[in-house]
Amino acid sequence: MYRYLILSVIILISINLYAQSTCNEINKVYMKEMLGDAVYDNFRRTDIEFSKDPYEIEFRVDLLKNFVYKLIFDMSGKSEGVIVKLYDLGSKKKSEASEPKLLYTSSEDIMDKNAMFDVTFEAPKTRMLIKYEVKDATYKGCVTFVLGVFLRNKKPKTANLDFNN
């Protein structure tokens, strides 16, 4: 009986240490490869805490209208049950009372073998809300977000997300 308890504790500690170690480092070579022709603009690492109850983490990103952006999410250090949602908040001139428009949900995408995915789009507005919905955090972890922007002379041929509907 005690053997199983001790083994369970060791496994939980190992998972937690692995999650923390992947959160402390960023693979810059792979990030550069993922950015491609996009130029690095911003970076944010968000800790995902253990919780039995669902919770949300959100932050805003200011964008330049009509520029093409590439948003990269590294989910390799996350716990299970984290969904990324992107919302259009409209322009800065509009009142704060307007309802955010859902533009994207990560559950629609297939991540690569490194648990990363990206979204490329031309920003029709100037503010975006990024929300992490944590449904089931079985251990501590993190999500890393990198924002890249394409310079006017290096625009991608196609964007994989069209916000102009």
BALUM-880475 format. One record per atom (N, C-alpha, C, O): residue in one letter; x, y, z. Coordinates in steps of 0.05 Angstrom, whole numbers, padded with zeros to 5 digits, always signed. Layout:
<zagus>
aXYZ
...
</zagus>
This chain:
<zagus>
m+00016-00024+00000
m+00000+00000+00000
m+00017+00025+00000
m+00013+00043-00016
y+00037+00026+00018
y+00054+00049+00020
y+00072+00052-00005
y+00079+00074-00013
r+00079+00029-00017
r+00095+00029-00041
r+00081+00045-00063
r+00093+00062-00077
y+00055+00040-00067
y+00039+00054-00088
y+00036+00084-00081
y+00037+00100-00099
l+00033+00090-00056
l+00031+00118-00048
l+00058+00132-00054
l+00057+00155-00064
i+00080+00120-00046
i+00106+00133-00051
i+00111+00135-00081
i+00121+00155-00090
l+00104+00114-00096
l+00108+00115-00125
l+00091+00137-00138
l+00101+00151-00155
s+00067+00140-00128
s+00049+00162-00139
s+00061+00189-00133
s+00060+00207-00150
v+00071+00193-00109
v+00083+00219-00101
v+00107+00225-00119
v+00111+00247-00128
i+00124+00205-00123
i+00148+00208-00140
i+00140+00216-00169
i+00152+00233-00181
i+00120+00203-00179
i+00110+00209-00207
i+00100+00237-00208
i+00107+00251-00227
l+00084+00245-00189
l+00073+00273-00189
l+00095+00294-00187
l+00094+00314-00201
i+00115+00289-00170
i+00137+00308-00168
i+00153+00309-00194
i+00161+00330-00203
s+00157+00286-00207
s+00172+00285-00232
s+00157+00301-00254
s+00169+00316-00269
i+00131+00297-00256
i+00115+00311-00276
i+00117+00341-00271
i+00120+00357-00289
n+00115+00349-00246
n+00116+00378-00239
n+00143+00389-00245
n+00145+00411-00256
l+00165+00375-00239
l+00192+00385-00245
l+00196+00387-00275
l+00208+00406-00285
y+00186+00367-00291
y+00188+00368-00320
y+00173+00393-00331
y+00184+00407-00348
a+00149+00397-00321
a+00133+00420-00331
a+00148+00446-00325
a+00148+00464-00341
q+00159+00449-00301
q+00173+00473-00293
q+00198+00477-00310
q+00205+00499-00317
s+00213+00455-00316
s+00237+00457-00332
s+00231+00466-00361
s+00246+00481-00372
t+00209+00457-00372
t+00202+00465-00399
t+00192+00494-00400
t+00193+00507-00421
c+00182+00504-00377
c+00173+00531-00376
c+00196+00551-00373
c+00192+00574-00380
n+00218+00542-00363
n+00241+00560-00358
n+00258+00565-00383
n+00275+00583-00383
e+00254+00550-00404
e+00271+00553-00427
e+00253+00556-00452
e+00231+00545-00453
i+00264+00571-00472
i+00249+00573-00497
i+00269+00566-00519
i+00292+00574-00519
n+00260+00549-00537
n+00276+00540-00559
n+00277+00562-00580
n+00260+00563-00598
k+00297+00579-00579
k+00299+00602-00596
k+00303+00594-00626
k+00293+00608-00643
v+00317+00573-00630
v+00321+00564-00658
v+00294+00555-00670
v+00288+00563-00693
y+00279+00540-00655
y+00253+00531-00665
y+00234+00555-00668
y+00218+00556-00687
m+00235+00574-00649
m+00218+00598-00651
m+00224+00613-00676
m+00206+00623-00690
k+00250+00616-00682
k+00258+00631-00707
k+00248+00616-00731
k+00239+00629-00751
e+00250+00590-00731
e+00240+00574-00753
e+00209+00577-00756
e+00199+00580-00778
m+00195+00577-00733
m+00166+00581-00734
m+00159+00610-00744
m+00139+00613-00758
l+00174+00630-00736
l+00169+00657-00745
l+00172+00660-00775
l+00158+00676-00787
g+00191+00646-00786
g+00196+00648-00815
g+00204+00676-00823
g+00224+00686-00812
d+00190+00688-00841
d+00196+00715-00850
d+00185+00737-00831
d+00191+00760-00835
a+00169+00729-00812
a+00159+00748-00793
a+00181+00758-00774
a+00199+00743-00768
v+00179+00782-00766
v+00198+00794-00748
v+00187+00793-00719
v+00164+00799-00714
y+00204+00784-00700
y+00196+00782-00672
y+00186+00809-00662
y+00198+00830-00667
d+00163+00808-00649
d+00151+00833-00638
d+00147+00832-00608
d+00152+00852-00594
n+00137+00809-00598
n+00130+00808-00569
n+00131+00779-00560
n+00130+00760-00576
f+00132+00775-00534
f+00134+00748-00522
f+00121+00749-00495
f+00123+00769-00480
r+00107+00728-00488
r+00094+00726-00461
r+00093+00696-00453
r+00083+00679-00468
r+00102+00690-00429
r+00100+00664-00417
r+00079+00666-00395
r+00082+00683-00377
t+00059+00648-00395
t+00038+00648-00375
t+00039+00622-00360
t+00038+00601-00371
d+00040+00624-00333
d+00040+00601-00316
d+00012+00590-00314
d-00008+00605-00311
i+00009+00563-00316
i-00016+00549-00312
i-00013+00535-00285
i+00004+00518-00282
e-00030+00543-00266
e-00029+00531-00239
e-00047+00507-00237
e-00067+00505-00250
f-00040+00489-00219
f-00057+00466-00213
f-00083+00476-00202
f-00083+00493-00184
s-00105+00465-00211
s-00131+00472-00201
s-00152+00451-00207
s-00151+00439-00229
k-00169+00446-00188
k-00191+00427-00193
k-00214+00441-00207
k-00230+00428-00221
d-00215+00467-00205
d-00237+00483-00217
d-00227+00497-00242
d-00204+00506-00243
p-00245+00499-00262
p-00237+00513-00287
p-00232+00543-00281
p-00245+00555-00263
y-00214+00555-00296
y-00210+00584-00294
y-00199+00594-00320
y-00193+00579-00338
e-00198+00621-00322
e-00189+00634-00347
e-00167+00654-00341
e-00166+00666-00320
i-00148+00656-00361
i-00127+00676-00360
i-00130+00692-00386
i-00131+00680-00408
e-00130+00718-00384
e-00133+00734-00409
e-00114+00758-00408
e-00107+00769-00387
f-00106+00766-00432
f-00090+00790-00435
f-00095+00802-00463
f-00105+00789-00481
r-00090+00828-00465
r-00095+00843-00490
r-00069+00847-00505
r-00047+00849-00494
v-00072+00848-00532
v-00049+00853-00549
v-00057+00876-00568
v-00078+00874-00581
d-00042+00897-00569
d-00047+00919-00587
d-00033+00913-00614
d-00010+00905-00615
l-00048+00917-00635
l-00038+00911-00662
l-00040+00936-00680
l-00054+00955-00673
l-00024+00937-00701
l-00026+00958-00721
l-00046+00949-00743
l-00043+00927-00754
k-00065+00965-00748
k-00086+00958-00768
k-00073+00953-00795
k-00055+00967-00804
n-00083+00932-00808
n-00075+00923-00835
n-00047+00912-00838
n-00036+00910-00860
f-00034+00906-00815
f-00009+00892-00816
f-00015+00862-00813
f-00035+00854-00802
v+00003+00845-00824
v-00001+00816-00823
v+00016+00807-00799
v+00039+00813-00796
y+00002+00791-00781
y+00015+00781-00757
y+00015+00751-00757
y-00001+00738-00769
k+00035+00741-00742
k+00037+00712-00737
k+00038+00708-00707
k+00056+00718-00694
l+00018+00694-00696
l+00017+00688-00668
l+00025+00659-00665
l+00014+00641-00677
i+00045+00654-00648
i+00055+00627-00643
i+00050+00620-00614
i+00056+00635-00596
f+00039+00596-00610
f+00033+00586-00583
f+00048+00560-00579
f+00045+00541-00594
d+00065+00560-00559
d+00080+00536-00551
d+00065+00524-00527
d+00066+00535-00505
m+00052+00502-00532
m+00035+00489-00511
m+00050+00465-00499
m+00038+00449-00485
s+00076+00462-00505
s+00091+00438-00495
s+00093+00437-00465
s+00096+00415-00454
g+00093+00460-00451
g+00096+00459-00422
g+00069+00461-00408
g+00069+00465-00383
k+00047+00459-00422
k+00021+00462-00409
k+00011+00437-00397
k+00020+00415-00403
s-00008+00440-00379
s-00023+00418-00368
s-00045+00411-00388
s-00049+00426-00407
e-00059+00390-00384
e-00081+00383-00401
e-00104+00403-00398
e-00105+00418-00378
g-00121+00405-00418
g-00145+00420-00416
g-00142+00450-00419
g-00158+00465-00408
v-00122+00460-00434
v-00119+00488-00439
v-00127+00494-00468
v-00116+00482-00487
i-00146+00513-00472
i-00155+00521-00498
i-00149+00550-00502
i-00153+00566-00484
v-00138+00557-00525
v-00132+00585-00532
v-00155+00596-00549
v-00163+00584-00568
k-00165+00620-00541
k-00185+00634-00557
k-00176+00662-00563
k-00164+00675-00545
l-00181+00671-00587
l-00174+00698-00596
l-00199+00714-00601
l-00218+00704-00614
y-00200+00738-00591
y-00224+00755-00594
y-00215+00782-00606
y-00194+00792-00600
d-00232+00793-00623
d-00229+00820-00634
d-00242+00839-00615
d-00266+00836-00609
l-00227+00858-00604
l-00239+00878-00586
l-00246+00904-00600
l-00256+00923-00588
g-00242+00905-00626
g-00248+00930-00641
g-00225+00950-00639
g-00203+00943-00630
s-00231+00974-00648
s-00211+00995-00647
s-00210+01008-00620
s-00229+01005-00604
k-00188+01022-00614
k-00185+01035-00588
k-00205+01058-00585
k-00211+01065-00562
k-00215+01068-00607
k-00233+01091-00605
k-00261+01084-00595
k-00275+01100-00584
k-00268+01058-00600
k-00295+01049-00591
k-00295+01047-00560
k-00275+01045-00547
s-00319+01048-00549
s-00322+01046-00520
s-00315+01018-00511
s-00317+00999-00526
e-00308+01015-00486
e-00300+00990-00474
e-00324+00971-00472
e-00321+00947-00467
a-00349+00981-00474
a-00373+00966-00470
a-00379+00946-00492
a-00396+00929-00489
s-00367+00949-00516
s-00373+00932-00538
s-00365+00903-00532
s-00345+00898-00519
e-00381+00884-00542
e-00377+00856-00537
e-00354+00845-00555
e-00354+00850-00579
p-00334+00831-00543
p-00313+00819-00560
p-00324+00798-00579
p-00342+00783-00572
k-00313+00798-00603
k-00322+00779-00624
k-00301+00756-00625
k-00278+00760-00629
l-00311+00731-00620
l-00294+00707-00621
l-00284+00703-00650
l-00300+00702-00669
l-00258+00701-00653
l-00246+00697-00680
l-00234+00670-00684
l-00232+00660-00706
y-00226+00657-00662
y-00210+00633-00665
y-00210+00617-00639
y-00210+00628-00617
t-00210+00590-00642
t-00208+00572-00619
t-00187+00551-00626
t-00188+00539-00648
s-00168+00546-00608
s-00146+00528-00614
s-00154+00499-00618
s-00140+00484-00630
s-00177+00491-00607
s-00186+00464-00610
s-00191+00457-00640
s-00194+00433-00646
e-00192+00476-00657
e-00197+00472-00686
e-00171+00464-00700
e-00172+00455-00723
d-00148+00467-00687
d-00122+00463-00700
d-00109+00437-00691
d-00115+00427-00669
i-00091+00428-00707
i-00074+00405-00700
i-00046+00417-00694
i-00035+00431-00711
m-00036+00411-00670
m-00009+00421-00663
m+00012+00403-00676
m+00007+00380-00682
d+00035+00415-00680
d+00057+00398-00691
d+00068+00380-00669
d+00058+00381-00647
k+00089+00365-00676
k+00100+00345-00657
k+00112+00359-00632
k+00115+00345-00612
n+00118+00384-00634
n+00129+00399-00611
n+00107+00413-00595
n+00114+00430-00578
a+00082+00407-00600
a+00059+00419-00586
a+00059+00449-00590
a+00053+00465-00572
m+00064+00458-00615
m+00063+00486-00622
m+00044+00490-00645
m+00040+00472-00662
f+00031+00513-00646
f+00015+00520-00669
f+00016+00549-00674
f+00023+00565-00656
d+00010+00558-00698
d+00010+00587-00704
d-00014+00595-00719
d-00028+00579-00732
v-00020+00621-00717
v-00043+00633-00731
v-00032+00657-00745
v-00019+00674-00733
t-00036+00660-00772
t-00027+00682-00787
t-00052+00697-00798
t-00070+00684-00809
f-00052+00724-00795
f-00075+00739-00804
f-00068+00768-00808
f-00048+00778-00797
e-00084+00782-00823
e-00082+00811-00826
e-00101+00824-00807
e-00125+00818-00807
a-00091+00841-00790
a-00107+00853-00768
a-00125+00875-00779
a-00116+00896-00787
p-00152+00870-00779
p-00170+00890-00788
p-00175+00912-00766
p-00182+00934-00773
k-00170+00905-00742
k-00174+00923-00719
k-00148+00927-00704
k-00127+00916-00713
t-00148+00941-00682
t-00123+00947-00668
t-00120+00934-00641
t-00100+00938-00628
r-00140+00919-00631
r-00138+00906-00605
r-00148+00878-00606
r-00168+00872-00619
m-00133+00860-00593
m-00141+00832-00592
m-00139+00822-00563
m-00121+00830-00548
l-00158+00805-00556
l-00158+00793-00530
l-00150+00764-00533
l-00162+00750-00550
i-00130+00755-00518
i-00122+00727-00519
i-00130+00715-00492
i-00124+00725-00471
k-00145+00693-00494
k-00156+00680-00470
k-00147+00651-00469
k-00151+00636-00489
y-00137+00642-00446
y-00131+00614-00441
y-00152+00604-00423
y-00155+00613-00400
e-00168+00585-00433
e-00188+00572-00416
e-00176+00546-00405
e-00170+00528-00420
v-00173+00545-00379
v-00161+00522-00366
v-00184+00506-00354
v-00196+00513-00335
k-00189+00483-00367
k-00211+00466-00359
k-00203+00445-00338
k-00218+00439-00320
d-00178+00435-00341
d-00170+00413-00323
d-00139+00414-00320
d-00125+00401-00335
a-00130+00430-00301
a-00101+00432-00297
a-00092+00410-00277
a-00095+00414-00253
t-00082+00388-00288
t-00074+00366-00271
t-00046+00370-00259
t-00039+00357-00240
y-00030+00388-00270
y-00004+00395-00259
y+00003+00423-00268
y-00009+00434-00286
k+00023+00435-00254
k+00033+00462-00261
k+00046+00461-00288
k+00059+00441-00296
g+00044+00483-00303
g+00056+00484-00330
g+00056+00513-00339
g+00053+00532-00324
c+00059+00516-00366
c+00058+00543-00377
c+00051+00542-00407
c+00053+00521-00419
v+00043+00565-00417
v+00039+00569-00446
v+00056+00592-00454
v+00056+00613-00441
t+00071+00589-00476
t+00088+00611-00486
t+00075+00622-00511
t+00068+00607-00529
f+00073+00648-00512
f+00061+00662-00535
f+00083+00680-00547
f+00096+00696-00533
v+00086+00678-00574
v+00105+00696-00588
v+00090+00710-00611
v+00075+00697-00625
l+00093+00736-00613
l+00080+00752-00634
l+00101+00761-00654
l+00121+00772-00647
g+00096+00755-00679
g+00113+00764-00701
g+00097+00781-00720
g+00072+00777-00722
v+00110+00799-00734
v+00096+00816-00753
v+00112+00815-00779
v+00136+00814-00780
f+00097+00814-00801
f+00109+00814-00828
f+00113+00843-00837
f+00094+00859-00836
l+00137+00849-00845
l+00143+00876-00856
l+00129+00878-00883
l+00124+00857-00896
r+00123+00901-00892
r+00108+00905-00917
r+00120+00891-00941
r+00105+00881-00958
n+00146+00890-00942
n+00159+00877-00966
n+00162+00847-00963
n+00171+00834-00981
k+00154+00835-00940
k+00156+00806-00936
k+00129+00794-00928
k+00129+00775-00912
k+00107+00805-00938
k+00081+00794-00931
k+00079+00765-00940
k+00088+00758-00962
p+00066+00748-00925
p+00061+00720-00934
p+00041+00720-00957
p+00025+00738-00959
k+00043+00700-00974
k+00025+00698-00996
k-00004+00694-00987
k-00023+00705-00999
t-00008+00678-00966
t-00035+00674-00956
t-00035+00674-00925
t-00015+00666-00913
a-00057+00683-00914
a-00060+00681-00885
a-00078+00657-00879
a-00095+00650-00895
n-00073+00644-00856
n-00089+00620-00851
n-00114+00627-00835
n-00129+00609-00827
l-00119+00652-00830
l-00143+00660-00815
l-00153+00686-00827
l-00138+00705-00829
d-00178+00688-00835
d-00190+00711-00847
d-00209+00724-00828
d-00230+00712-00822
f-00202+00748-00817
f-00219+00762-00798
f-00238+00781-00811
f-00254+00794-00798
n-00237+00783-00837
n-00253+00804-00851
n-00281+00794-00858
n-00294+00807-00876
n-00292+00773-00846
n-00318+00763-00852
n-00339+00782-00841
n-00363+00777-00845
</zagus>
